[in-house]
Amino acid sequence: METQTPQAIASLSNVSKIYGNGTTQVIALNDVSVDFRAGEFTAIMGPSGSGKSTMLHTLAGLDSVTSGKISIDGKEITGLSDKDLTKFRRDHIGFIFQSFNLIPTLSAHDNIELPMRLAGRKIDAKWMASIVDSLQLTERLTHKPYQLSGGQQQRVAVARALVARPAILVADEPTGNLDSVTTAEVLNLLRSAVDQLKQTVIMVTHDRHAAAIADRVLIVKDGQIVADLDHPTADEIAQVA
């Protein structure tokens, strides 16, 4: 059984996820073991139904596992109660989705701070300022979502995820609804979160060009990791995927 190495910030150990039973049974993940290293950008790719989103959702505690163990930041989360898991997600995992999930009546500044305030946690003003600066949002903090471009709204969503200093940042098809220019902008800011803010990013994508911006690319088929690529090009990804 694969164990969590010291440099791993998150691990799946012999994780399986099965939906249904009998003739309707679907094996979404089949005995998967993998470590995710701290301060690294990992992309997860695979065809529709391959298990890539299930892998991300179980890793982030959004879905339960049928068997196996998941550890994040030294804590095994597979045995936590719903209440404890919710608190752990809030304190250790940042989420970025296709939809920005911003509150339309709040400014960018208030959207960024909202989860921390709801959790009753003190906001580190210096850290928030560094995030806002690195994401080039300083001049947009008073704007409401409708006054921002798609790329700017996604920047706000990323800032909101980062302000809590999560152990990992998970992104589920973050560019799926964006045009090519905004897609490049969002991918660059995720890259910057790793390079400048030392964040760990794990992203699911169907786009090999988006995946190529990552340090590492995992190819998933039939609920298993079939390739683990180090700094691949889009063409190298295409040959495997």
C-alpha positions in Angstrom: 0.0 0.0 0.0 1.4 3.4 -1.0 2.0 5.7 1.9 2.1 9.5 2.1 5.6 10.8 1.5 6.9 13.8 3.5 6.7 16.2 0.5 3.1 15.0 -0.3 0.4 17.5 0.7 -2.4 15.2 -0.4 -2.7 11.4 -1.1 -5.2 8.8 -2.3 -4.3 5.3 -1.0 -6.1 2.4 -2.7 -9.2 4.5 -3.3 -12.2 3.0 -5.1 -15.6 4.7 -5.7 -18.5 2.5 -6.9 -21.9 3.8 -7.8 -25.0 1.5 -7.8 -24.9 -2.2 -7.6 -25.6 -5.3 -9.6 -26.0 -4.7 -13.3 -26.2 -1.0 -12.8 -22.9 -0.8 -10.9 -20.3 1.8 -12.2 -16.7 1.7 -11.0 -15.7 5.4 -11.1 -12.4 4.9 -9.4 -10.6 1.5 -9.2 -8.0 1.1 -6.5 -6.2 4.5 -7.1 -3.1 5.4 -5.2 -1.3 8.7 -5.9 0.5 11.5 -4.1 0.2 15.2 -4.8 3.3 17.2 -4.0 3.2 20.5 -2.2 3.8 23.6 -4.3 3.1 21.8 -7.6 0.5 22.4 -10.3 -1.1 19.0 -11.3 -3.6 18.6 -14.1 -6.0 15.6 -14.3 -7.2 14.6 -17.8 -9.3 11.9 -19.3 -12.3 11.3 -21.5 -15.8 11.8 -20.2 -16.7 9.2 -17.7 -13.1 8.3 -17.0 -13.2 9.2 -13.3 -11.2 12.4 -13.4 -13.9 14.5 -11.7 -14.7 11.8 -9.2 -11.0 11.7 -8.3 -11.0 15.5 -7.7 -14.3 15.4 -5.8 -13.3 12.6 -3.5 -9.9 14.2 -2.9 -11.6 17.4 -1.9 -14.0 15.7 0.4 -17.0 16.6 -1.8 -17.8 12.9 -2.3 -17.3 9.8 -0.2 -15.1 6.8 -1.1 -16.3 3.2 -1.2 -12.9 2.0 0.1 -9.4 3.4 0.6 -8.0 6.4 2.4 -7.5 10.1 1.6 -5.1 12.3 3.5 -4.7 16.1 3.1 -2.1 18.1 5.0 -1.3 15.2 7.3 -5.0 14.5 8.2 -7.0 11.5 7.0 -10.4 12.8 5.9 -12.1 9.6 5.0 -13.3 8.9 8.5 -14.5 12.4 9.4 -18.1 13.1 10.3 -20.0 15.4 7.9 -19.6 18.3 10.4 -15.9 17.8 10.8 -15.4 17.3 7.1 -17.2 20.5 6.3 -15.0 22.4 8.7 -11.9 20.7 7.3 -12.8 21.7 3.7 -13.4 25.3 4.8 -10.1 25.6 6.5 -7.8 23.5 4.2 -9.2 23.4 0.7 -9.9 26.2 -1.8 -12.4 25.6 -4.6 -12.6 27.1 -8.1 -15.4 26.0 -10.4 -16.7 26.8 -13.9 -19.3 29.1 -12.4 -17.8 31.8 -10.3 -20.4 31.7 -7.5 -20.0 35.3 -6.6 -22.7 37.2 -4.7 -24.0 39.8 -7.2 -24.8 42.4 -4.6 -21.4 42.4 -3.0 -18.2 44.1 -4.2 -15.2 42.1 -5.3 -13.6 42.9 -1.9 -16.6 41.6 0.1 -16.9 38.5 -2.1 -13.2 37.7 -1.4 -13.6 38.1 2.4 -17.1 36.5 2.7 -16.1 32.9 3.4 -13.6 33.9 6.1 -16.1 36.2 7.8 -18.8 33.5 7.7 -16.3 31.2 9.4 -15.5 33.8 12.0 -11.8 33.8 11.1 -9.6 36.8 11.2 -8.4 38.0 7.8 -4.7 38.6 7.4 -4.7 42.0 5.7 -1.1 41.6 4.4 -1.7 38.2 2.9 -4.9 39.5 1.2 -3.1 42.5 -0.2 -0.4 40.3 -1.7 -3.1 38.1 -3.3 -5.0 41.0 -4.6 -1.8 42.5 -6.0 -0.6 39.3 -7.6 -4.0 38.8 -9.3 -4.1 42.5 -10.4 -7.4 43.2 -8.7 -6.4 46.3 -6.7 -8.3 48.7 -9.0 -11.4 46.4 -9.1 -12.1 45.8 -5.4 -15.1 48.2 -5.3 -16.7 46.7 -8.4 -19.6 44.3 -8.3 -19.5 41.1 -10.4 -21.6 42.6 -13.2 -19.0 45.3 -13.6 -16.2 42.8 -14.1 -15.2 40.7 -17.2 -15.3 36.9 -17.0 -11.6 36.8 -16.4 -11.8 39.4 -13.6 -14.7 37.5 -12.0 -12.6 34.3 -12.0 -9.7 36.2 -10.5 -12.0 37.2 -7.6 -13.0 33.6 -7.2 -9.4 32.6 -7.1 -8.6 35.3 -4.6 -11.5 34.1 -2.4 -10.1 30.6 -2.5 -6.6 31.7 -1.6 -7.3 34.1 1.2 -7.9 31.3 3.7 -4.4 29.9 2.9 -5.7 26.5 1.9 -3.4 23.4 1.8 -4.6 22.7 -1.7 -6.5 24.6 -4.4 -8.8 22.4 -6.5 -10.1 23.6 -9.8 -12.8 21.7 -11.7 -12.8 22.7 -15.4 -12.2 26.3 -14.4 -12.0 27.4 -18.0 -14.9 25.4 -19.3 -17.2 28.3 -19.9 -14.6 30.9 -21.0 -13.4 32.2 -24.3 -9.8 31.6 -25.5 -8.5 35.0 -24.2 -10.0 34.6 -20.8 -9.0 31.0 -20.6 -5.4 32.0 -21.1 -5.8 34.6 -18.4 -7.2 32.2 -15.8 -4.6 29.5 -16.5 -1.8 32.2 -16.1 -3.2 33.2 -12.7 -3.4 29.6 -11.5 0.2 29.2 -12.7 1.1 32.4 -10.8 -0.6 31.1 -7.7 1.9 28.2 -7.7 4.9 30.2 -8.8 4.4 33.4 -6.7 2.2 32.3 -3.8 3.6 28.7 -3.4 0.1 27.3 -3.7 -0.6 23.6 -4.6 -3.1 23.5 -7.5 -4.9 20.4 -8.7 -7.0 21.0 -11.8 -9.4 18.8 -13.8 -9.5 19.7 -17.5 -10.5 18.2 -20.8 -8.2 20.6 -22.7 -4.7 19.3 -23.4 -3.4 22.8 -24.0 -4.7 23.9 -20.6 -3.1 20.8 -19.0 0.2 21.6 -20.6 0.6 24.6 -18.3 0.9 22.3 -15.3 4.0 20.8 -13.8 2.5 17.3 -13.9 -0.4 15.7 -15.9 -2.2 12.6 -14.8 -4.2 10.7 -17.5 -7.2 8.8 -16.2 -9.1 6.1 -18.1 -11.6 3.6 -16.7 -11.2 4.8 -13.1 -7.4 4.4 -13.1 -4.3 6.5 -13.7 -2.7 5.2 -16.9 0.0 7.9 -17.3 1.9 10.3 -15.0 3.6 12.9 -17.1 6.3 15.4 -16.0 6.0 18.9 -17.7 4.6 17.4 -20.9 3.7 19.5 -24.0 0.2 19.5 -25.5 1.4 17.1 -28.2 2.9 14.7 -25.7 -0.4 14.7 -23.8 -2.3 14.0 -27.0 -0.2 10.9 -27.7 -1.2 9.4 -24.4 -4.7 10.7 -23.9 
